Amino acid sequence: MGAARTLTVPRLLTKRKYFTPILFILLACPAAALAAGGGAPSPHPAVGPAEVVPIALLQRPAAHFQHVVETVARRIEAEERAAARKRQRQREEAFATLPGGVSPATMEAIASCESGGDPTAVSSDGTYRGLYQFDYGTWESVGGSGDPAAASAAEQTYRAALLYSQSGSSPWPVCG
């Protein structure tokens, strides 16, 4: 046979019809050797029980990676807490300028009761709109323009706080 026709493993592996038998032989032979490994000592190397050995070279990078992840997580949590404190401070400052000292908790309770906290909520008949379920006349009376449900939640809250400072809870007979 010529060199081009010799059967080598790489050449056999490129042909599909030989792939399965070769794979079976490669898997079955080591399995047979392990199964026949019985009790008699052999002059050939044998496979025995494996022993886990700590790999110091990989432990340091893994520990460093874990340290970096924990550090970044702590930094993210600190930034989230700082952002929450800043938002709370801004809300309190916005309410501090209103007459009557309306608290953010009061406004949140009214919004939750009136619209479930949805700034785009509209009553079933379309009369009352937004977080605080303004009708158009009341919305305009506190300086709002356009559709209350189209205004930002911050503007709706500001207008509702103005209304609350003027009229108390009477505009919201159920929720106020």
Backbone as numpy.savetxt, mean C-alpha at the origin, in Angstrom:
# Nx Ny Nz CAx CAy CAz Cx Cy Cz
32.38 -43.05 -38.62 31.53 -41.87 -38.62 32.41 -40.64 -38.62
31.95 -39.61 -39.30 32.70 -38.37 -39.34 32.47 -37.56 -38.08
33.26 -36.53 -37.92 33.17 -35.66 -36.73 31.82 -34.97 -36.65
31.21 -34.71 -37.79 29.93 -34.03 -37.80 28.81 -34.95 -37.34
29.03 -36.27 -37.43 27.96 -37.20 -37.09 28.12 -37.83 -35.72
29.18 -37.49 -34.99 29.35 -38.09 -33.68 28.28 -37.58 -32.74
27.85 -38.45 -31.86 26.79 -38.11 -30.92 27.41 -37.61 -29.62
27.29 -36.35 -29.39 27.75 -35.76 -28.13 26.54 -35.29 -27.35
26.72 -35.14 -26.04 25.59 -34.73 -25.20 25.03 -33.38 -25.64
25.88 -32.34 -25.86 25.29 -31.07 -26.30 24.53 -31.20 -27.61
25.08 -32.04 -28.52 24.39 -32.22 -29.79 23.08 -32.97 -29.59
23.07 -33.96 -28.69 21.84 -34.71 -28.42 20.79 -33.83 -27.75
21.26 -32.94 -26.90 20.31 -32.08 -26.19 19.62 -31.09 -27.11
20.22 -30.80 -28.24 19.59 -29.87 -29.18 18.47 -30.52 -29.96
18.43 -31.85 -29.96 17.35 -32.55 -30.65 16.27 -32.90 -29.63
15.05 -32.55 -29.92 13.95 -32.76 -29.00 13.70 -34.22 -28.65
13.85 -35.09 -29.61 13.51 -36.49 -29.36 14.47 -37.15 -28.38
15.69 -36.60 -28.21 16.65 -37.16 -27.27 16.61 -36.48 -25.90
15.94 -35.37 -25.80 15.98 -34.59 -24.57 15.39 -35.35 -23.37
14.22 -35.94 -23.53 13.56 -36.64 -22.42 14.37 -37.84 -21.94
14.85 -38.72 -22.82 15.65 -39.86 -22.32 16.93 -39.42 -21.62
17.59 -38.42 -22.15 18.83 -37.96 -21.50 18.52 -37.36 -20.14
17.45 -36.60 -20.06 17.06 -36.02 -18.79 16.73 -37.12 -17.78
16.05 -38.15 -18.23 15.72 -39.27 -17.35 16.99 -39.97 -16.86
17.94 -40.20 -17.73 19.19 -40.86 -17.35 19.95 -40.01 -16.34
20.03 -38.72 -16.61 20.77 -37.84 -15.71 20.13 -37.78 -14.32
18.81 -37.83 -14.28 18.13 -37.79 -12.99 18.09 -39.15 -12.30
17.96 -40.21 -13.07 17.82 -41.54 -12.49 19.14 -42.10 -11.98
20.22 -41.86 -12.67 21.50 -42.42 -12.25 21.95 -41.90 -10.90
21.97 -40.60 -10.64 22.34 -40.16 -9.30 21.36 -40.67 -8.25
20.08 -40.73 -8.61 19.09 -41.23 -7.66 19.35 -42.71 -7.36
19.72 -43.49 -8.36 20.02 -44.91 -8.16 21.27 -45.07 -7.31
22.26 -44.22 -7.53 23.49 -44.30 -6.74 23.21 -43.96 -5.28
22.37 -42.99 -5.04 22.04 -42.65 -3.66 21.22 -43.76 -3.00
20.32 -44.35 -3.76 19.48 -45.40 -3.20 20.29 -46.66 -2.91
21.30 -46.97 -3.70 22.10 -48.17 -3.52 23.24 -47.95 -2.54
23.34 -46.79 -1.99 24.44 -46.45 -1.10 24.49 -47.25 0.18
23.57 -48.13 0.47 23.49 -49.07 1.57 24.42 -48.84 2.74
25.06 -49.94 3.21 25.86 -49.83 4.41 27.34 -50.06 4.19
27.75 -50.68 3.09 29.16 -50.99 2.89 29.92 -49.75 2.49
31.10 -49.55 3.13 31.91 -48.40 2.74 32.41 -48.57 1.32
32.51 -47.46 0.62 32.92 -47.48 -0.78 34.19 -46.65 -0.93
35.09 -47.06 -1.81 36.30 -46.27 -2.03 36.00 -44.98 -2.79
34.80 -44.89 -3.37 34.42 -43.71 -4.13 33.74 -42.70 -3.21
33.81 -41.45 -3.58 33.12 -40.44 -2.75 31.63 -40.72 -2.71
31.03 -40.50 -1.57 29.61 -40.74 -1.39 28.93 -39.46 -0.89
27.66 -39.40 -1.10 26.88 -38.26 -0.62 26.36 -38.61 0.76
26.65 -37.77 1.74 26.20 -38.01 3.09 25.27 -36.90 3.54
24.91 -36.92 4.82 24.02 -35.87 5.32 24.72 -34.51 5.24
23.96 -33.52 4.84 24.52 -32.17 4.68 24.58 -31.48 6.03
25.54 -30.62 6.17 25.70 -29.87 7.41 25.63 -28.38 7.05
24.80 -27.67 7.78 24.65 -26.24 7.52 25.81 -25.50 8.18
26.51 -24.74 7.38 27.64 -23.98 7.87 27.33 -22.51 7.66
27.43 -21.69 8.70 27.15 -20.26 8.51 28.16 -19.64 7.54
27.65 -18.85 6.67 28.50 -18.20 5.68 28.68 -16.75 6.11
29.82 -16.47 6.72 30.09 -15.15 7.29 30.11 -14.07 6.23
30.55 -14.40 5.04 30.63 -13.38 4.00 29.26 -12.87 3.60
28.25 -13.73 3.68 26.90 -13.30 3.30 26.11 -12.75 4.47
26.51 -13.09 5.68 25.76 -12.62 6.84 25.90 -11.12 7.03
27.08 -10.58 6.83 27.28 -9.14 7.03 26.47 -8.31 6.04
26.50 -8.61 4.73 25.67 -7.83 3.80 24.17 -7.96 4.10
23.74 -9.15 4.50 22.32 -9.33 4.83 21.94 -8.51 6.05
22.80 -8.49 7.06 22.53 -7.69 8.25 22.55 -6.21 7.92
23.46 -5.81 7.05 23.51 -4.40 6.63 22.25 -4.02 5.87
21.81 -4.90 4.96 20.60 -4.64 4.20 19.40 -4.51 5.14
19.29 -5.40 6.12 18.19 -5.34 7.08 18.24 -4.03 7.87
19.44 -3.61 8.25 19.61 -2.35 8.98 19.16 -1.16 8.12
19.52 -1.18 6.84 19.13 -0.10 5.93 17.60 -0.06 5.78
16.98 -1.22 5.63 15.52 -1.28 5.49 14.85 -0.72 6.74
15.32 -1.13 7.91 14.73 -0.64 9.16 14.92 0.87 9.31
16.09 1.38 8.93 16.36 2.81 9.01 15.43 3.59 8.09
15.27 3.12 6.86 14.39 3.79 5.91 12.94 3.73 6.39
12.52 2.61 6.94 11.15 2.49 7.45 10.92 3.47 8.59
11.89 3.60 9.50 11.74 4.56 10.61 11.67 5.98 10.07
12.48 6.29 9.07 12.47 7.63 8.48 11.13 7.93 7.82
10.58 6.96 7.10 9.27 7.15 6.45 8.19 7.37 7.49
8.20 6.56 8.56 7.21 6.72 9.62 7.32 8.09 10.27
8.54 8.57 10.50 8.73 9.89 11.10 8.21 10.99 10.17
8.45 10.85 8.87 7.96 11.84 7.92 6.44 11.83 7.86
5.83 10.65 7.93 4.36 10.56 7.93 3.78 11.21 9.18
4.41 10.97 10.34 3.93 11.61 11.58 4.06 13.13 11.49
5.19 13.61 10.94 5.40 15.05 10.81 4.37 15.66 9.86
4.08 14.97 8.76 3.08 15.47 7.81 1.69 15.51 8.45
1.36 14.50 9.25 0.06 14.48 9.93 -0.03 15.63 10.94
1.07 15.88 11.67 1.06 17.00 12.62 0.90 18.32 11.88
1.56 18.45 10.74 1.46 19.68 9.95 0.04 19.89 9.44
-0.60 18.82 8.92 -1.98 18.93 8.46 -2.91 19.33 9.60
-2.72 18.72 10.77 -3.55 19.04 11.93 -3.36 20.51 12.32
-2.12 20.96 12.33 -1.83 22.36 12.69 -2.48 23.31 11.68
-2.42 22.98 10.39 -3.04 23.83 9.37 -4.55 23.88 9.54
-5.16 22.73 9.83 -6.61 22.71 10.06 -6.99 23.57 11.25
-6.21 23.45 12.33 -6.50 24.23 13.52 -6.32 25.72 13.27
-5.29 26.08 12.49 -5.08 27.49 12.16 -6.21 28.03 11.30
-6.71 27.22 10.37 -7.81 27.67 9.52 -9.07 27.92 10.35
-9.32 27.09 11.33 -10.51 27.26 12.17 -10.32 28.37 13.20
-9.08 28.67 13.56 -8.83 29.70 14.57 -9.23 31.08 14.08
-9.26 31.29 12.77 -9.61 32.60 12.22 -11.11 32.84 12.18
-11.91 31.82 12.41 -13.36 31.98 12.35 -13.90 32.48 13.67
-14.90 33.35 13.61 -15.53 33.78 14.86 -16.34 32.64 15.47
-16.45 32.63 16.74 -17.26 31.62 17.41 -16.49 30.39 17.83
-15.23 30.24 17.43 -14.41 29.12 17.86 -14.95 27.77 17.49
-15.27 27.54 16.22 -15.79 26.25 15.76 -14.64 25.25 15.76
-14.86 24.09 16.32 -13.78 23.09 16.40 -13.80 22.18 15.17
-12.63 21.70 14.77 -12.58 20.75 13.65 -13.38 19.48 13.94
-13.39 19.04 15.18 -14.13 17.81 15.53 -15.62 17.99 15.29
-16.14 19.18 15.59 -17.56 19.45 15.37 -17.88 19.38 13.88
-17.03 20.00 13.07 -17.27 20.01 11.63 -17.14 18.61 11.04
-16.19 17.84 11.53 -16.04 16.46 11.04 -17.27 15.63 11.39
-17.81 15.83 12.59 -18.99 15.08 13.00 -20.19 15.43 12.12
-20.35 16.71 11.82 -21.47 17.13 10.97 -21.30 16.54 9.56
-20.09 16.65 9.00 -19.84 16.12 7.65 -20.06 14.62 7.59
-19.62 13.93 8.60 -19.79 12.48 8.64 -21.27 12.11 8.69
-22.04 12.84 9.49 -23.47 12.56 9.62 -24.23 12.95 8.36
-23.93 14.11 7.78 -24.68 14.63 6.64 -24.40 13.85 5.35
-23.12 13.59 5.06 -22.78 13.03 3.74 -21.91 11.78 3.82
-21.62 11.31 5.04 -20.71 10.18 5.17 -19.28 10.56 4.84
-18.99 11.87 4.86 -17.64 12.34 4.57 -17.32 12.46 3.09
-18.34 12.38 2.24 -18.14 12.47 0.78 -18.39 13.90 0.32
-17.34 14.61 -0.15 -17.53 16.00 -0.57 -18.36 16.15 -1.85
-18.59 15.06 -2.58 -19.37 15.13 -3.82 -20.79 14.59 -3.64
-21.20 14.33 -2.40 -22.51 13.74 -2.14 -23.63 14.69 -2.56
-24.68 14.11 -3.12 -25.86 14.87 -3.53 -27.07 14.12 -3.01
-28.04 14.85 -2.43 -29.25 14.21 -1.92 -30.03 13.59 -3.07
-30.95 12.70 -2.74 -31.67 11.96 -3.77 -32.48 12.89 -4.68
-32.97 14.01 -4.16 -33.72 14.94 -5.01 -32.84 16.04 -5.60
-31.54 16.05 -5.27 -30.60 17.01 -5.83 -30.59 18.37 -5.15
-31.37 18.54 -4.08 -31.46 19.83 -3.40 -30.24 20.12 -2.55
-29.78 19.14 -1.82 -28.67 19.33 -0.88 -27.42 18.67 -1.43
-26.27 19.42 -1.30 -25.08 18.99 -2.01 -23.83 19.18 -1.17
-22.87 18.26 -1.34 -21.56 18.38 -0.72 -21.46 17.75 0.65
-20.31 17.99 1.30 -20.02 17.43 2.63 -21.08 17.77 3.65
-21.52 19.03 3.63 -22.43 19.53 4.66 -23.85 19.69 4.15
-24.12 19.17 2.94 -25.44 19.16 2.32 -26.04 20.57 2.27
-25.29 21.48 1.66 -25.77 22.84 1.44 -26.83 22.85 0.34
-27.83 23.73 0.47 -28.64 24.06 -0.70 -27.99 25.28 -1.34
-28.36 25.61 -2.56 -27.68 26.69 -3.27 -27.80 28.04 -2.54
-28.97 28.34 -1.98 -29.17 29.62 -1.30 -28.26 29.76 -0.08
-28.17 28.73 0.73 -27.33 28.77 1.92 -25.86 28.86 1.51
-25.49 28.12 0.49 -24.11 28.13 -0.01 -23.71 29.55 -0.44
-24.60 30.21 -1.17 -24.31 31.57 -1.62 -24.31 32.56 -0.45
-25.11 32.30 0.58 -25.18 33.22 1.72 -23.88 33.26 2.53
-23.06 32.21 2.42 -21.78 32.21 3.14 -20.61 32.45 2.18
-20.91 32.98 0.98 -19.86 33.37 0.05 -19.47 32.34 -0.97
-20.16 31.22 -1.02 -19.84 30.20 -2.00 -20.42 30.54 -3.36
-19.82 30.00 -4.40 -20.37 30.21 -5.74 -20.32 28.88 -6.48
-21.28 28.71 -7.38 -21.34 27.47 -8.14 -21.96 26.35 -7.32
-21.61 25.14 -7.69 -22.15 23.93 -7.05 -21.35 23.60 -5.80
-21.99 23.49 -4.65 -21.25 23.14 -3.43 -20.52 21.79 -3.55
-21.12 20.83 -4.23 -20.50 19.51 -4.36 -19.29 19.53 -5.28
-19.12 20.58 -6.08 -17.96 20.69 -6.96 -16.81 21.42 -6.27
-17.08 22.07 -5.14 -16.03 22.80 -4.42 -15.14 21.82 -3.67
-13.94 22.25 -3.34 -13.02 21.39 -2.59 -13.56 21.15 -1.19
-13.12 20.07 -0.58 -13.54 19.74 0.78 -13.13 20.86 1.74
-11.96 21.44 1.52 -11.49 22.52 2.40 -12.40 23.74 2.31
-12.82 24.09 1.08 -13.73 25.24 0.94 -15.08 24.94 1.55
-15.59 23.74 1.34 -16.88 23.37 1.93 -16.81 23.46 3.45
-15.73 22.99 4.02 -15.57 23.03 5.48 -15.48 24.47 5.96
-14.76 25.30 5.24 -14.64 26.71 5.62 -16.01 27.38 5.59
-16.77 27.17 4.51 -18.11 27.78 4.39 -19.05 27.24 5.46
-18.96 25.95 5.76 -19.80 25.36 6.80 -19.44 25.93 8.17
-18.15 26.15 8.41 -17.72 26.73 9.68 -18.21 28.17 9.81
-18.20 28.92 8.69 -18.77 30.27 8.72 -20.25 30.21 9.08
-20.97 29.31 8.45 -22.39 29.15 8.73 -22.61 28.75 10.18
-21.79 27.84 10.68 -21.91 27.39 12.07 -21.64 28.55 13.03
-20.65 29.39 12.72 -20.34 30.51 13.61 -21.45 31.56 13.59
-22.22 31.64 12.49 -23.33 32.60 12.38 -24.60 32.05 12.99
-24.90 30.76 12.72 -26.23 30.21 13.05 -26.19 29.06 14.04
-25.00 28.64 14.47 -24.93 27.48 15.36 -25.28 26.21 14.60
-25.84 25.26 15.29 -26.15 23.98 14.67 -27.50 23.91 14.02
-28.26 25.01 14.05 -29.62 24.98 13.50 -29.69 24.66 11.99
-28.70 25.00 11.15 -28.80 24.57 9.74 -28.73 23.04 9.57
-28.27 22.36 10.58 -28.19 20.89 10.54 -29.02 20.34 11.69
-30.33 20.33 11.57 -31.18 19.96 12.70 -30.97 18.52 13.19
-30.60 17.62 12.32 -30.40 16.24 12.75 -28.97 16.01 13.18
-28.02 16.54 12.43 -26.61 16.24 12.65 -25.86 17.29 13.46
-26.43 18.45 13.65 -25.70 19.54 14.32 -25.68 19.43 15.75
